[in-house]
Amino acid sequence: MGHSGGGGLALLATEVLAERNKITSLILLAPAVSHSYDVTIASARVEQGIWHFYSPLDCLFDGLGPILAGTFDGRHTVSTGARGFTNEVARLHQERFRAVMLRSWNFGGHFGCVNQVFAADWLAPLICLAGKP
């Protein structure tokens, strides 16, 4: 699991795994990588999938910030944390911010996806799913 810049690091760590050393799944929370980042290699290294949570309402940290300072992969553009990945690949599950997430105290900003209630309601079930065949 990786949030913001840690999402970029989690992708990189997954990509450098040997093909025979797959991980069960990967959860990305508002990752600070460019929207055109190719997740094909990372997707091939996970058994169940990559779950990507993003929000167009994250205008500062994943919108303006990466335009000015750059993304994890060195692009000056809106990151996937605000826009989502543009390349669809197998086992990539993109979760765009939805109004139902407000019930879990996620208001669509950069840190809404890491609060305790959201983690319990949305992330813990994915983690528990990863332990099942």
N, C-alpha and C positions, 0 to 999 in steps of 0.2 A: 504494500500500500504506500502511496506517495501523494503528498499535497504540495501544490505550487511547484517550486523548483525541485522538491523531492519527487514529484511525479516524473520529471525529466530524468532524474537519477534512477528511479525505479525502472523506467523504460530501458535506459542504458544498461543497467545491471541484468535485466531480463534478456536483452539482445546478446550479451557476451556469454551467456550460458552455452555449454555444449548442447547440441541437438538432443542427445540422450538424457540430459539433465533438465527436464521440464519442471516448471512449477505448476501448482494446481490452478491458481488464478491470480489476477493482478487488479487492484482497485486504484484508479487515478482520480484524485479530487482536485479540480481546478488546476490541472497541470500547466506549467509555464513553458510549453513547447509550441512551436508554430503550428497553425492549423493544417499545414501541408506536410507535417512530419509523417514519415512512412512507418506505420506500425506493423508492417508485414512480418518482419523478422521476430518482433516481440510476440506477435500473435501465434507464430509457429512454435514458440517456446512455452506456451501455456496450454494446459489440458482442457480447462472448462471455459476460459475466456478472460477478456479484459473488460472491466466495468469502468466506464468513464463518466463522471459527474461534472457537468458544466452549467454555467449560467450566463446568459446575455446581460444580466443585470450587474455583473462583476466588471464595471466600467473602469475602475481605477487600477486594481492589481493585475487584471488580465486583459484590460483594454489599453488604457493610456500608458501604464508602466512598461509593458513589453515594447510598445511602439518607440518609447524614448530610450529605454535601457537595453532592450533586446530580450529575446526568449532564451531558454536553456540551450537551444541549438543555434543561437547566434543570429536570428532573424529579427528585424525591427518591424513587427506586425502584431496584430491582435492575436492573443494566444488561444489555444484550444480550451482553456478554462472559461473563456467567454463565448467562443464560437463553435467549438466542437471540431472533430477531425473531418476533413473534406474527403479523405479516401476511406471508403468502406472496405473492410477486410473481414475474413472469417473470424468468428469468435470475438468481434469488437461490439460491445453493447453500450451505446451512448445514451445517457440519461440526462436530458435537458431539464433545467429547472422548471417545475410545474407548481401551480398554486397549491396542490395538495401537500407539498413539502412545507408550507407555512405552518401546518399543524405540528411539525417536528422542529419548529424554531429555526428553520432555514428560510431566510428572507431573500436569498439569491445573491448575497454578497460573497466576498472571497472566503470568509470564515464560517458561513452558514453550514457548509458541508462537513465541518469538523466539530460541531458542538455535540455535546453528550447525548441529547435527545435524538438528533438526526442519526448519529452513529448507532444508537440502540435500535431505532426504527428501520433504518435503511441499509446500514453497512453490516451490522451483526448478522442479519439473515443471510447475506452473501457469504460471509465468513463461515457460518455454520453449513451452508450449502457446499462449500469447498471441501468439507470433510466427508461428503457422501459421494458414492460412485454414481 
